[in-house]
Amino acid sequence: MTAQDTNCEEWQMADHKHGEMNISAQEDTFSGFVRWVTRATIYILIFLVLLAMING
């Protein structure tokens, strides 16, 4: 690498203001993920209980 490749003065970072980003899509996705995991866990537990009851 040359000195020109590592010159950080040319890079422009976006201005970040905390709390201004719209995160409704991420919140909906996370909510759906938590709902799916919760339901899958319940179904697996029910299946295991039924399996234990059948096998005695």
SULVENKA-V259842 format. One record per residue. RES is the residue in one letter. PSI is psi in whole degrees, 0 to 359 (NA if undefined). NEAR is the number of other ideal C-beta (glycine too) atoms within 10 Angstrom. Layout:
# SULVENKA-V259842
res->RES psi->PSI near->NEAR
res->RES psi->PSI near->NEAR
This chain:
# SULVENKA-V259842
res->M psi->143 near->5
res->T psi->171 near->6
res->A psi->330 near->6
res->Q psi->326 near->7
res->D psi->333 near->6
res->T psi->13 near->7
res->N psi->110 near->9
res->C psi->351 near->6
res->E psi->337 near->5
res->E psi->342 near->6
res->W psi->137 near->6
res->Q psi->122 near->6
res->M psi->148 near->6
res->A psi->148 near->5
res->D psi->128 near->6
res->H psi->126 near->7
res->K psi->116 near->7
res->H psi->130 near->5
res->G psi->3 near->5
res->E psi->349 near->7
res->M psi->137 near->8
res->N psi->113 near->7
res->I psi->21 near->10
res->S psi->324 near->7
res->A psi->319 near->8
res->Q psi->321 near->10
res->E psi->318 near->10
res->D psi->318 near->10
res->T psi->315 near->11
res->F psi->320 near->11
res->S psi->317 near->10
res->G psi->321 near->10
res->F psi->315 near->10
res->V psi->319 near->10
res->R psi->315 near->10
res->W psi->315 near->10
res->V psi->319 near->10
res->T psi->312 near->10
res->R psi->318 near->10
res->A psi->321 near->10
res->T psi->317 near->10
res->I psi->315 near->10
res->Y psi->319 near->10
res->I psi->318 near->10
res->L psi->318 near->10
res->I psi->316 near->10
res->F psi->317 near->10
res->L psi->321 near->10
res->V psi->314 near->10
res->L psi->321 near->10
res->L psi->320 near->9
res->A psi->324 near->9
res->M psi->321 near->8
res->I psi->317 near->7
res->N psi->350 near->6
res->G psi->NA near->4
